[in-house]
Amino acid sequence: MEANRPPSAGTGPTGIAGAGEGRVIGVDERLAQRFGWGSIQWLCSGQLFADAQQTCGYVQIEPGRKNPRHYHPNSDEVLFLLEGELDHSLGDAVHHLVPGMAIHIPQGVEHDAANRGDRIARMFVTYPTSDRQAIMLEAGRE
């Protein structure tokens, strides 16, 4: 098991000196972390803004893919589905999500999301901590 955290941007969310002083970040695929299942772009975290009190990000899961089963030892999570469809596990239960739906994942509960559709699933995720942590239970990252 490994703990994963949003990476440090060093000079700010765009990697440009002084950019961390700004408070507006747009979704930009060049800034996203890529995985075999999709991508995450962190929009707010303690690594991006020293005074942040939460972590949030824009996530995409490719058609026919799923992220690794995992849990968050230090916070709960809220996922809001913007586009596509997901089968989201929450413990032993599976919930089918369509755009406009949100799911609350309590701290410490194992979960993953599977995109069984034919288009990219896009979502916004948020955690009430500036230091979101994830413990992976399956092979793969994040």
C-alpha positions as CSV (number, residue, x, y, z in Angstrom):
1,M,0.0,0.0,0.0
2,E,1.2,3.5,-0.8
3,A,0.1,6.9,0.2
4,N,-0.5,9.4,-2.6
5,R,-0.8,13.1,-2.2
6,P,-1.2,16.0,-4.7
7,P,2.2,16.9,-6.0
8,S,4.0,20.1,-5.0
9,A,3.8,22.7,-7.8
10,G,6.9,24.5,-6.4
11,T,6.4,27.8,-8.2
12,G,2.6,27.7,-8.4
13,P,-0.2,25.8,-10.2
14,T,1.2,26.6,-13.6
15,G,4.8,26.0,-12.8
16,I,5.6,29.7,-13.5
17,A,7.3,31.8,-10.9
18,G,4.7,34.1,-9.2
19,A,1.7,32.1,-10.5
20,G,1.0,30.8,-7.0
21,E,0.0,34.3,-6.0
22,G,-3.1,34.1,-8.2
23,R,-6.3,32.5,-7.1
24,V,-7.8,31.5,-10.4
25,I,-6.9,28.1,-12.0
26,G,-8.4,26.7,-15.2
27,V,-8.6,23.1,-16.3
28,D,-5.6,22.5,-18.5
29,E,-4.7,19.0,-19.7
30,R,-1.1,19.9,-19.8
31,L,-1.1,20.3,-16.0
32,A,-3.0,17.0,-15.3
33,Q,-1.4,13.9,-13.8
34,R,-2.0,11.0,-16.3
35,F,-2.7,7.4,-15.3
36,G,-3.7,4.3,-17.3
37,W,-7.3,5.0,-16.4
38,G,-7.5,8.7,-16.9
39,S,-6.2,11.9,-15.3
40,I,-6.4,14.3,-12.3
41,Q,-5.7,18.0,-12.3
42,W,-5.5,19.4,-8.8
43,L,-7.1,22.9,-8.6
44,C,-6.6,23.6,-4.9
45,S,-4.4,22.0,-2.2
46,G,-1.9,22.8,0.5
47,Q,0.8,22.1,-2.0
48,L,-0.6,24.7,-4.5
49,F,-1.6,27.3,-1.9
50,A,0.0,27.4,1.5
51,D,-3.2,28.8,3.1
52,A,-5.6,26.3,1.5
53,Q,-7.9,24.4,3.9
54,Q,-9.2,21.9,1.3
55,T,-8.2,19.9,-1.7
56,C,-10.2,19.7,-4.9
57,G,-9.6,18.5,-8.4
58,Y,-10.9,17.8,-11.9
59,V,-10.9,14.1,-12.7
60,Q,-11.4,12.2,-16.0
61,I,-11.9,8.5,-16.4
62,E,-11.6,7.0,-19.8
63,P,-14.4,4.8,-21.3
64,G,-14.0,1.2,-20.2
65,R,-11.6,2.1,-17.4
66,K,-11.6,2.4,-13.6
67,N,-9.4,3.9,-11.0
68,P,-7.7,1.6,-8.4
69,R,-9.7,0.7,-5.3
70,H,-8.5,3.0,-2.5
71,Y,-9.5,4.9,0.7
72,H,-8.7,8.2,2.3
73,P,-7.3,7.8,5.9
74,N,-7.5,11.5,6.7
75,S,-10.7,12.9,5.1
76,D,-14.0,12.2,3.4
77,E,-14.6,13.0,-0.2
78,V,-17.4,14.4,-2.3
79,L,-17.5,13.5,-6.0
80,F,-19.8,15.5,-8.4
81,L,-20.3,14.0,-11.8
82,L,-20.3,16.5,-14.6
83,E,-20.3,14.3,-17.7
84,G,-20.6,10.6,-18.6
85,E,-21.7,7.8,-16.3
86,L,-20.0,5.9,-13.5
87,D,-20.6,2.8,-11.4
88,H,-19.1,4.0,-8.1
89,S,-18.4,1.5,-5.4
90,L,-18.8,2.5,-1.8
91,G,-17.7,-0.3,0.5
92,D,-19.7,-3.3,-0.9
93,A,-22.4,-1.3,-2.6
94,V,-22.3,0.1,-6.1
95,H,-24.1,3.3,-7.1
96,H,-24.8,4.3,-10.7
97,L,-24.1,8.0,-11.2
98,V,-25.3,10.2,-14.0
99,P,-24.4,13.9,-14.6
100,G,-25.7,16.2,-11.9
101,M,-25.3,13.5,-9.1
102,A,-22.9,13.6,-6.2
103,I,-21.7,10.9,-3.9
104,H,-20.3,11.3,-0.4
105,I,-17.5,8.9,0.5
106,P,-16.8,8.7,4.3
107,Q,-13.3,8.8,5.6
108,G,-11.7,5.3,5.5
109,V,-14.3,3.7,3.3
110,E,-12.9,1.7,0.3
111,H,-14.1,2.9,-3.1
112,D,-13.4,3.1,-6.8
113,A,-15.2,4.4,-9.9
114,A,-15.7,2.5,-13.2
115,N,-16.7,4.1,-16.5
116,R,-18.6,1.4,-18.4
117,G,-19.8,3.9,-21.0
118,D,-18.5,5.0,-24.3
119,R,-17.5,8.5,-23.4
120,I,-15.1,10.1,-20.9
121,A,-16.6,10.6,-17.4
122,R,-15.6,14.0,-16.0
123,M,-16.0,14.9,-12.4
124,F,-15.1,17.4,-9.7
125,V,-13.8,16.0,-6.4
126,T,-13.3,17.7,-3.1
127,Y,-11.8,16.8,0.3
128,P,-12.0,18.9,3.5
129,T,-8.3,18.9,4.1
130,S,-5.4,20.7,2.4
131,D,-3.4,17.4,2.6
132,R,-5.6,14.7,0.9
133,Q,-4.1,11.3,1.3
134,A,-5.0,8.0,-0.6
135,I,-4.0,4.5,0.3
136,M,-4.1,2.3,-2.9
137,L,-5.5,-1.2,-2.5
138,E,-5.0,-2.3,-6.1
139,A,-2.1,-2.1,-8.6
140,G,-1.9,1.3,-10.3
141,R,-1.5,4.8,-9.1
142,E,-4.2,7.1,-7.8
